[in-house]
């Protein structure tokens, strides 16, 4: 089987393809070749930016909601109070329970690059017995 060889540009002698320097004249055979660069860090950097921005936005929203909920609570609820013991009472009749209904309505609209818009609404109803 024949070996593939490179011609040295300085002395025109055959050199092995994997040799960096010509064994006859010492010329750097790979000096004229462009340096191979990896695109992986640049690609990861470009892809990581939107992910980091989204994560930071979620963290800020969660922190803001937590802060608002803490600030809107009355001061008596924020402080830990010992539980109040009530005298034990027996109830022989069934006490009617109150009901709570939570209704969530959502509207959405989505557009694509062609200018086509779609919209819709949804409604969820949750009934809680207390």
N, C-alpha and C positions, 0 to 999 in steps of 0.2 A: 504494500500500500504506500502511496506517495505522500509525503508531508507537504502541507501548504506552508510556503515561506513568503516572507516579505522582502521587498527590495529596499535596501538602505538608500535614502535620498542623497546622502553625502558621498558614499564610496561606491554605490551601485552593486554591492555584494549582497548575496542572499543571507538573510538572517531568519531564525525561527520566529514564527508568528507571535508566540507568547513572550518573547524577549523584549524587555523595555529598552535596552541599550544594544547597539550594534557590537558584536564581538570583535570586529575588525578595526573600526575607527572610533568606537565609543559614542557615536551619535545617539541622542535620545529619540527613539523612533516614535514614542507616544507623545512627544511635546506638541506636535501640530494637531493632535486630536482634541476635540472639546472635552472638557471635564464632565463626567456624568453626574447629574444632580438628581437627588431624590425629590419628587413632588409631594411625598407623603406628609411632611410637616405643614406645608402650605395648604394642602387640601384639608387636613384636619383642623387647621386654624380657621379656615373659611367656614367649615361646617360647624365648628364649635361655637362660633359667635352667635348665631341665632338661638342655639340651644341654651347658651348661658344667659342671653337676654330674656328668653322665656322663663327660665328658672328664677332669675332675679325678679321678674315681674310678679310671678306667683308668690314668691317669698314676701315681697313688699305688700301685695294685696292681703295675704294672710295676716301679716303683722298689723296692717292698718285695721282690718276687721276685728282682730283681737283687742287692739288698743281702744277702738271705739266701743266695743262691748264692755270693756272694763270701766271706761269712763262714764257710760250711760247707766251703770248699775247704781242703785241707791247706796249710800255709805253703810247702811245697816246690813246690807247683804254681803258687802265686801269683807266685813270683819267676821271672824269666826266667833260664833256665840255658842255657849253650851246648850245642849238640847233641853227644851222645856219639857218636864215630865207632867203629863196630864193624868188626872185620876181615871182609873179604869172604869169605863161605862159599858154596859151590855145593851146592845140594840137587838130587839126581838123582831122588828120589822125590817124589811129590805128597804134600804135607802136608795131612792132613785139617783142614778149617776148622771152627771152632766156630760154632754157630748161636745166635742170640739171638731170642727171641720176645717181643713186646710185646703184651699183651692189654689193651684198654681197654673197660671196661663203663660204660655211662651209664644212669642212670634219670632219668625226668622225670615231672612232674605239672603239669598246667595246669588252672586253673579260670577260668570266665567269670563275668559279672555275674549270670547266672541260677542260679548255684550248681552248674553242671554241671562235673564234674571228669573229666579224661582223663589216663591215665598210660601209660607205656610204658618199654621198655628197649631198648638197642641194644648190640651187641658188635662190636668191630673187632679183628682179629688181624693183626699185622705180623711177618713173619719176615725177619730180617737174617742174611746170611752174612758172617762176619768173616774 
